[in-house]
């Protein structure tokens, strides 16, 4: 059974000044990351998936797959406000050879347990049980909690894993205790808690900061997997310190776009209405990163 393993950055989608997908910058980012990490999480929150049309999301998935080839496992976020679009995106991900898909709970409206069971069962029925379907559990963005009881039922209907973006180590521990096993994968949706998550048995995490500093994230992952707790703790503290700098650009997403540029990976702009980091914000970020010895 497929399971995510290693560092799987939620890859940003670069746009140009007109708000169109910047295919050249996207290819540069994919090439840069695919030689360093174990997987890519495409069109998620950092990837601006919900801000794009179905056709644009398909284009990003296709360009990523074409550029990365089989170097890394691609997991495509296909969640949307409705079942129809999610099914279309999930089928497309399967057709182009992606390893798995993940869908955030349908957002904007609040949904009941029955709604969620119908939503995910429809995806599985339409796509087929051979493509792993993950729940991307992000209460902040989907607008509601998914209870452990509901997650158990989702596992029972054939959902194959969860990307946990609750930022709650107790929730993650419950998932590991109650759900994790050969038929269900539990993945940490942030770099900020890798060390305690690894102690609970986690083997993969999805780090936003991995877009700009994949080497730090891979180092931390290896330290955790090798049981070198002292080294892993130091790297965890460094990464979390860098995360604290990211708010100099008003949000972690905007900071990642800026840091990708500061490192010379690609000139990446977010899509409006997000406002790119200002020159002063970039200077402050750059100074902070230099002070920490990472650029």
C-alpha positions as CSV (number, residue, x, y, z in Angstrom):
1,X,0.0,0.0,0.0
2,X,1.2,3.5,-0.8
3,X,2.2,5.6,2.1
4,X,3.8,9.0,2.2
5,X,7.3,8.8,3.6
6,X,9.8,11.6,4.1
7,X,9.6,15.3,3.3
8,X,6.6,16.2,1.1
9,X,6.6,20.0,0.7
10,X,3.2,21.7,-0.1
11,X,4.6,23.2,-3.2
12,X,3.7,26.8,-4.0
13,X,2.2,27.7,-7.3
14,X,4.0,30.7,-8.9
15,X,2.0,33.3,-10.8
16,X,3.1,36.2,-13.0
17,X,2.2,39.9,-12.7
18,X,-1.1,39.3,-14.5
19,X,-2.2,36.5,-12.2
20,X,-1.5,33.7,-14.7
21,X,0.3,30.5,-13.9
22,X,4.0,31.1,-14.4
23,X,5.0,27.8,-16.1
24,X,8.7,28.5,-16.3
25,X,9.0,29.4,-12.6
26,X,6.9,26.4,-11.7
27,X,9.3,24.1,-13.6
28,X,12.3,25.7,-11.8
29,X,10.7,25.0,-8.4
30,X,9.8,21.4,-9.3
31,X,13.3,20.7,-10.6
32,X,14.8,22.2,-7.5
33,X,12.7,20.3,-5.0
34,X,12.4,17.0,-6.8
35,X,16.2,16.4,-6.5
36,X,16.0,16.9,-2.7
37,X,12.7,15.7,-1.2
38,X,10.7,12.5,-1.2
39,X,7.4,13.9,-2.5
40,X,5.4,16.9,-3.5
41,X,2.0,18.0,-2.3
42,X,0.5,19.9,-5.2
43,X,-2.3,22.6,-5.2
44,X,-2.8,22.6,-1.5
45,X,-3.1,25.7,0.7
46,X,0.5,26.9,-0.1
47,X,-0.2,25.9,-3.7
48,X,-3.3,28.1,-4.0
49,X,-5.4,25.3,-5.2
50,X,-8.7,26.8,-4.0
51,X,-7.9,30.0,-5.8
52,X,-7.6,28.3,-9.2
53,X,-10.1,27.0,-11.6
54,X,-10.4,23.2,-12.2
55,X,-8.6,23.6,-15.5
56,X,-5.7,25.6,-13.9
57,X,-5.3,23.0,-11.1
58,X,-5.1,20.3,-13.8
59,X,-2.5,22.3,-15.6
60,X,-0.4,22.7,-12.5
61,X,-0.6,18.9,-11.8
62,X,0.3,18.1,-15.4
63,X,3.3,20.5,-15.5
64,X,4.5,19.2,-12.1
65,X,4.2,15.5,-13.2
66,X,5.9,16.2,-16.5
67,X,8.8,18.0,-14.9
68,X,9.3,15.7,-11.9
69,X,8.7,12.5,-13.8
70,X,9.2,9.6,-11.4
71,X,11.8,11.3,-9.2
72,X,9.2,11.9,-6.4
73,X,5.8,10.8,-5.4
74,X,3.1,13.4,-6.3
75,X,0.1,13.8,-4.0
76,X,-2.4,16.2,-5.5
77,X,-4.9,18.2,-3.4
78,X,-8.3,17.9,-5.1
79,X,-10.6,19.2,-2.5
80,X,-13.1,21.8,-3.4
81,X,-16.5,23.2,-2.4
82,X,-18.3,20.3,-4.2
83,X,-18.1,16.6,-5.1
84,X,-18.2,17.1,-8.8
85,X,-15.1,19.2,-9.1
86,X,-13.2,17.1,-6.6
87,X,-14.0,13.9,-8.6
88,X,-12.9,15.5,-11.8
89,X,-9.6,16.6,-10.3
90,X,-9.1,13.2,-8.6
91,X,-9.7,11.3,-11.8
92,X,-7.3,13.6,-13.6
93,X,-4.6,13.0,-11.0
94,X,-5.0,9.3,-11.5
95,X,-4.9,9.6,-15.3
96,X,-1.5,11.4,-15.2
97,X,0.1,8.9,-12.8
98,X,0.1,10.6,-9.4
99,X,0.6,8.5,-6.4
100,X,-2.3,9.7,-4.3
101,X,-4.8,12.5,-3.9
102,X,-5.9,14.4,-0.8
103,X,-9.1,16.4,-0.3
104,X,-9.8,18.9,2.3
105,X,-13.3,18.7,3.7
106,X,-15.7,20.7,1.4
107,X,-15.4,24.3,2.5
108,X,-17.4,27.5,2.8
109,X,-20.6,25.7,4.0
110,X,-20.5,23.8,7.3
111,X,-21.0,20.1,6.7
112,X,-22.4,17.2,8.8
113,X,-20.8,13.8,9.3
114,X,-23.3,12.3,6.7
115,X,-22.2,15.0,4.2
116,X,-18.5,14.0,4.7
117,X,-19.2,10.3,4.4
118,X,-21.1,10.9,1.1
119,X,-18.3,13.2,-0.2
120,X,-15.4,10.9,0.4
121,X,-17.3,7.7,-0.6
122,X,-18.3,9.3,-3.9
123,X,-14.7,10.1,-4.6
124,X,-13.6,6.6,-3.9
125,X,-16.5,5.1,-6.0
126,X,-15.8,7.4,-8.9
127,X,-12.0,7.1,-8.9
128,X,-11.5,3.6,-7.8
129,X,-10.0,2.0,-4.7
130,X,-6.6,1.6,-6.3
131,X,-5.8,5.3,-6.0
132,X,-5.2,6.2,-2.3
133,X,-7.5,9.0,-1.0
134,X,-6.4,11.0,2.0
135,X,-8.4,13.4,4.1
136,X,-6.7,16.7,4.3
137,X,-7.9,17.7,7.7
138,X,-7.5,21.5,8.0
139,X,-10.2,22.9,10.4
140,X,-9.0,26.5,9.9
141,X,-9.6,26.4,6.1
142,X,-12.4,24.0,5.8
143,X,-14.3,25.8,8.6
144,X,-15.1,22.9,10.9
145,X,-13.6,20.1,12.9
146,X,-13.7,16.4,11.7
147,X,-14.1,14.3,14.8
148,X,-12.1,11.2,15.6
149,X,-15.4,9.2,15.4
150,X,-16.0,10.5,11.8
151,X,-12.4,9.8,10.9
152,X,-12.9,6.2,12.0
153,X,-15.9,5.9,9.7
154,X,-14.0,7.4,6.8
155,X,-11.3,4.8,7.3
156,X,-14.1,2.2,7.3
157,X,-15.4,3.3,3.9
158,X,-12.0,3.1,2.3
159,X,-10.2,6.4,2.9
160,X,-6.5,5.5,3.1
161,X,-5.0,8.3,5.2
162,X,-5.1,11.7,6.7
163,X,-2.9,14.7,6.4
164,X,-3.3,16.3,9.8
165,X,-3.1,20.1,9.7
166,X,-4.8,20.7,13.0
167,X,-1.5,21.8,14.7
168,X,-2.7,19.8,17.7
169,X,-0.3,17.2,18.9
170,X,-3.0,15.5,21.0
171,X,-5.2,15.1,17.9
172,X,-2.2,13.7,16.0
173,X,-1.5,11.3,18.8
174,X,-5.1,10.1,18.7
175,X,-4.9,9.5,15.0
176,X,-1.7,7.5,15.5
177,X,-3.2,5.5,18.3
178,X,-6.7,4.9,16.8
179,X,-6.2,4.9,13.1
180,X,-2.6,4.3,12.0
181,X,-1.7,0.9,10.5
182,X,-1.1,-1.0,7.4
183,X,-4.3,0.2,5.8
184,X,-4.3,3.8,7.0
185,X,-1.5,6.4,6.8
186,X,-1.2,9.3,9.2
187,X,0.9,12.3,8.0
188,X,1.9,15.4,9.8
189,X,0.8,18.6,8.0
190,X,3.5,20.9,9.3
191,X,7.2,21.0,10.0
192,X,6.6,22.7,13.4
193,X,6.0,19.4,15.3
194,X,8.1,16.8,13.5
195,X,10.1,15.8,16.6
196,X,7.1,14.9,18.8
197,X,5.2,13.4,15.9
198,X,8.2,11.2,15.1
199,X,8.2,10.0,18.7
200,X,4.6,8.9,18.1
201,X,5.6,6.9,15.0
202,X,5.2,9.4,12.2
203,X,7.2,8.9,9.0
204,X,6.3,11.8,6.8
205,X,5.5,15.5,7.1
206,X,4.4,18.3,4.8
207,X,6.5,21.4,5.5
208,X,5.6,24.8,4.0
209,X,9.1,25.9,4.8
210,X,10.3,23.0,2.7
211,X,9.7,25.1,-0.5
212,X,12.6,27.3,0.4
213,X,14.7,25.1,2.7
214,X,14.2,21.5,1.7
215,X,17.7,20.6,2.9
216,X,16.9,21.6,6.4
217,X,13.7,19.7,6.4
218,X,15.3,16.6,5.0
219,X,18.1,16.9,7.6
220,X,15.5,17.0,10.4
221,X,13.6,14.1,9.0
222,X,16.7,11.9,8.8
223,X,17.7,12.9,12.3
224,X,14.3,11.9,13.6
225,X,14.2,8.7,11.6
226,X,17.7,7.8,12.9
227,X,16.7,8.4,16.5
228,X,19.3,11.2,16.9
229,X,17.1,13.2,19.2
230,X,19.7,15.8,20.3
231,X,20.5,16.8,16.7
232,X,16.8,16.6,15.7
233,X,15.8,18.9,18.6
234,X,18.4,21.5,17.5
235,X,17.2,21.4,13.9
236,X,13.6,21.6,15.0
237,X,14.3,24.7,17.1
238,X,16.1,26.3,14.1
239,X,13.2,25.6,11.8
240,X,10.7,26.9,14.3
241,X,12.8,30.0,14.7
242,X,12.7,30.5,10.9
243,X,8.9,30.0,11.1
244,X,8.7,32.9,13.5
245,X,10.5,35.1,11.0
246,X,7.9,34.3,8.4
247,X,5.3,36.6,10.0
248,X,7.5,39.5,9.0
249,X,5.8,39.1,5.6
250,X,2.3,39.0,7.2
251,X,1.7,35.3,6.6
252,X,3.6,32.1,6.3
253,X,2.4,31.6,2.7
254,X,3.6,35.1,1.6
255,X,6.9,34.6,3.4
256,X,7.5,31.3,1.5
257,X,7.0,33.1,-1.9
258,X,9.5,35.7,-0.7
259,X,12.0,33.2,0.6
260,X,11.9,31.2,-2.6
261,X,13.0,34.4,-4.4
262,X,15.6,35.3,-1.8
263,X,17.3,31.9,-2.3
264,X,17.3,32.4,-6.0
265,X,15.1,29.4,-6.7
266,X,12.5,31.3,-8.7
267,X,10.7,34.6,-8.9
268,X,7.3,33.6,-7.6
269,X,4.3,35.8,-7.1
270,X,1.2,34.8,-5.2
271,X,-2.2,35.2,-6.8
272,X,-4.3,38.3,-6.0
273,X,-5.9,39.3,-3.7
274,X,-2.7,38.3,-1.8
275,X,-0.2,41.1,-1.8
276,X,3.4,40.1,-2.3
277,X,5.9,40.9,0.4
278,X,7.2,44.4,0.2
279,X,10.9,45.3,-0.4
280,X,11.2,46.2,3.3
281,X,9.6,42.9,4.4
282,X,12.0,41.0,2.1
283,X,15.0,42.9,3.6
284,X,13.8,42.1,7.1
285,X,13.4,38.4,6.2
286,X,16.8,38.4,4.5
287,X,18.5,39.9,7.5
288,X,16.8,37.4,9.9
289,X,17.8,34.5,7.7
290,X,21.4,35.7,7.4
291,X,21.5,36.1,11.2
292,X,20.5,32.5,11.6
293,X,23.2,31.4,9.0
294,X,20.8,29.7,6.6
295,X,21.4,32.0,3.6
